[in-house]
Amino acid sequence: MRTGRHWVSIESVRRDLGEDRGPAPGAIPQQRSAADAYRVSDDQLRRARLVVARNSDDPDDLRQLLDMLGLISAHPDQPPPVSR
């Protein structure tokens, strides 16, 4: 993926965040329910915000990207759309 200033890959984001690679290749993941597929944890939300912040050009760009991705809420007393 190309951002405003440089190339970003999933591997580079994982490396930057110190994310574990997860189960070994070929390992069978645990079964998930339909509700799990749409649930976003607080940690996932924090990491997504960090990735967007690292790749935005300025505060206005950051605010716009976070809003478009549903990572911030228009109302401070409500959770962001991805957490609802």
Backbone as CSV, one residue per row, in Angstrom:
resi,resn,N_x,N_y,N_z,CA_x,CA_y,CA_z,C_x,C_y,C_z
1,MET,0.855,-1.168,0.000,0.000,0.000,0.000,0.897,1.225,0.000
2,ARG,0.522,2.230,-0.764,1.292,3.461,-0.835,0.553,4.542,-0.072
3,THR,1.251,5.171,0.859,0.667,6.294,1.582,1.291,7.570,1.055
4,GLY,0.944,8.685,1.668,1.434,9.979,1.214,2.944,10.075,1.106
5,ARG,3.670,9.386,1.957,5.119,9.572,1.986,5.928,8.328,1.668
6,HIS,5.410,7.149,1.931,6.213,5.957,1.745,5.332,4.720,1.611
7,TRP,5.947,3.622,1.265,5.226,2.354,1.129,5.000,1.739,2.493
8,VAL,3.830,1.159,2.681,3.491,0.502,3.934,2.987,-0.892,3.597
9,SER,3.540,-1.878,4.258,3.061,-3.247,4.062,2.497,-3.756,5.380
10,ILE,1.728,-4.810,5.275,1.179,-5.410,6.490,2.314,-5.855,7.395
11,GLU,3.358,-6.412,6.793,4.495,-6.875,7.590,5.177,-5.724,8.319
12,SER,5.321,-4.569,7.648,5.981,-3.440,8.313,5.126,-2.900,9.457
13,VAL,3.806,-2.904,9.284,2.922,-2.457,10.354,3.010,-3.414,11.529
14,ARG,2.982,-4.705,11.248,3.106,-5.692,12.328,4.435,-5.532,13.060
15,ARG,5.496,-5.315,12.300,6.821,-5.154,12.915,6.842,-3.887,13.771
16,ASP,6.289,-2.775,13.241,6.265,-1.513,13.979,5.469,-1.625,15.272
17,LEU,4.380,-2.382,15.224,3.529,-2.527,16.402,3.996,-3.647,17.324
18,GLY,4.989,-4.427,16.883,5.455,-5.535,17.691,4.439,-6.655,17.752
19,GLU,3.609,-6.736,16.730,2.541,-7.736,16.720,3.112,-9.129,16.481
20,ASP,2.627,-10.038,17.247,3.003,-11.438,17.090,2.432,-11.975,15.790
21,ARG,3.102,-12.903,15.186,2.642,-13.480,13.927,1.473,-14.427,14.127
22,GLY,1.148,-14.753,15.355,0.007,-15.635,15.596,0.388,-17.094,15.452
23,PRO,-0.604,-17.938,15.154,-0.339,-19.366,15.060,0.582,-19.690,13.885
24,ALA,1.230,-20.808,13.989,2.134,-21.249,12.931,1.352,-21.485,11.648
25,PRO,2.003,-21.320,10.491,1.315,-21.580,9.233,0.750,-22.998,9.217
26,GLY,-0.458,-23.118,8.750,-1.097,-24.430,8.695,-1.880,-24.774,9.941
27,ALA,-1.724,-23.983,11.011,-2.463,-24.252,12.241,-3.929,-23.887,12.018
28,ILE,-4.812,-24.616,12.615,-6.239,-24.367,12.469,-6.683,-23.398,13.562
29,PRO,-7.235,-22.226,13.169,-7.682,-21.264,14.180,-8.949,-21.744,14.868
30,GLN,-9.215,-21.185,16.031,-10.434,-21.530,16.756,-11.642,-21.009,15.998
31,GLN,-12.754,-21.712,16.130,-13.977,-21.298,15.481,-14.493,-20.014,16.102
32,ARG,-14.997,-19.115,15.253,-15.542,-17.843,15.721,-17.029,-17.782,15.411
33,SER,-17.734,-17.090,16.262,-19.165,-16.905,16.013,-19.349,-15.705,15.080
34,ALA,-20.561,-15.528,14.581,-20.849,-14.397,13.702,-20.625,-13.073,14.435
35,ALA,-20.950,-13.030,15.717,-20.764,-11.801,16.490,-19.279,-11.458,16.620
36,ASP,-18.412,-12.464,16.735,-16.977,-12.236,16.855,-16.397,-11.591,15.597
37,ALA,-16.972,-11.911,14.451,-16.445,-11.399,13.191,-16.528,-9.880,13.120
38,TYR,-17.492,-9.285,13.801,-17.683,-7.842,13.753,-17.218,-7.124,15.001
39,ARG,-16.767,-7.855,16.000,-16.336,-7.251,17.252,-14.900,-6.742,17.111
40,VAL,-14.670,-5.535,17.583,-13.338,-4.935,17.561,-12.947,-4.658,19.000
41,SER,-11.823,-5.208,19.423,-11.383,-5.013,20.804,-10.780,-3.621,20.986
42,ASP,-10.642,-3.208,22.227,-10.013,-1.917,22.530,-8.579,-1.880,22.020
43,ASP,-7.883,-3.022,22.117,-6.506,-3.091,21.633,-6.457,-2.944,20.111
44,GLN,-7.365,-3.587,19.394,-7.412,-3.449,17.943,-7.711,-2.010,17.548
45,LEU,-8.611,-1.374,18.272,-8.956,0.018,18.011,-7.738,0.918,18.235
46,ARG,-7.029,0.693,19.325,-5.823,1.482,19.614,-4.768,1.292,18.532
47,ARG,-4.548,0.051,18.125,-3.542,-0.226,17.087,-3.925,0.390,15.749
48,ALA,-5.203,0.306,15.399,-5.658,0.893,14.138,-5.448,2.402,14.147
49,ARG,-5.760,3.030,15.265,-5.556,4.475,15.376,-4.078,4.834,15.242
50,LEU,-3.202,4.034,15.842,-1.762,4.292,15.738,-1.278,4.190,14.298
51,VAL,-1.740,3.173,13.580,-1.333,2.999,12.184,-1.788,4.189,11.354
52,VAL,-3.020,4.608,11.544,-3.537,5.757,10.799,-2.749,7.010,11.163
53,ALA,-2.464,7.195,12.441,-1.712,8.381,12.881,-0.308,8.406,12.288
54,ARG,0.324,7.263,12.228,1.685,7.208,11.681,1.723,7.497,10.186
55,ASN,0.619,7.296,9.516,0.615,7.447,8.061,-0.185,8.644,7.570
56,SER,-0.627,9.499,8.470,-1.364,10.691,8.056,-0.385,11.841,7.859
57,ASP,-0.798,12.793,7.027,0.084,13.917,6.689,0.047,15.049,7.709
58,ASP,-1.123,15.280,8.312,-1.277,16.375,9.266,-2.496,16.083,10.127
59,PRO,-2.745,16.913,11.146,-3.888,16.654,12.039,-5.244,16.592,11.319
60,ASP,-5.437,17.437,10.308,-6.706,17.400,9.570,-6.852,16.097,8.799
61,ASP,-5.769,15.647,8.194,-5.774,14.371,7.474,-6.069,13.231,8.444
62,LEU,-5.452,13.269,9.611,-5.666,12.240,10.631,-7.129,12.212,11.063
63,ARG,-7.690,13.345,11.375,-9.087,13.419,11.817,-10.027,12.883,10.741
64,GLN,-9.774,13.260,9.496,-10.625,12.815,8.394,-10.530,11.297,8.198
65,LEU,-9.325,10.755,8.228,-9.141,9.312,8.052,-9.782,8.522,9.193
66,LEU,-9.565,8.967,10.425,-10.159,8.281,11.574,-11.684,8.286,11.490
67,ASP,-12.242,9.408,11.058,-13.691,9.510,10.927,-14.202,8.604,9.814
68,MET,-13.549,8.610,8.666,-13.974,7.773,7.537,-13.923,6.295,7.879
69,LEU,-12.959,5.898,8.688,-12.794,4.489,9.052,-13.637,4.103,10.267
70,GLY,-14.327,5.063,10.856,-15.165,4.765,12.015,-14.370,4.541,13.283
71,LEU,-13.166,5.108,13.346,-12.298,4.903,14.503,-12.459,5.986,15.567
72,ILE,-13.233,7.031,15.272,-13.561,8.044,16.267,-15.066,8.289,16.204
73,SER,-15.607,8.799,17.274,-17.035,9.071,17.357,-17.292,10.561,17.232
74,ALA,-18.395,10.904,16.591,-18.776,12.307,16.484,-19.246,12.844,17.834
75,HIS,-19.674,11.940,18.708,-20.172,12.318,20.041,-19.253,11.707,21.100
76,PRO,-18.604,12.530,21.918,-17.653,12.031,22.911,-18.240,11.030,23.911
77,ASP,-19.553,11.082,24.136,-20.155,10.174,25.105,-20.526,8.815,24.503
78,GLN,-20.282,8.618,23.214,-20.571,7.342,22.549,-19.285,6.696,22.050
79,PRO,-19.275,5.365,21.974,-18.095,4.692,21.429,-17.993,4.921,19.919
80,PRO,-16.818,4.742,19.334,-16.694,4.885,17.883,-17.524,3.827,17.160
81,PRO,-17.928,4.089,15.929,-18.771,3.152,15.192,-18.234,1.719,15.117
82,VAL,-16.922,1.533,15.023,-16.395,0.167,14.916,-16.539,-0.622,16.211
83,SER,-16.807,0.058,17.326,-16.943,-0.625,18.620,-18.386,-0.859,19.020
84,ARG,-19.328,-0.407,18.228,-20.746,-0.527,18.592,-21.278,-1.895,18.284
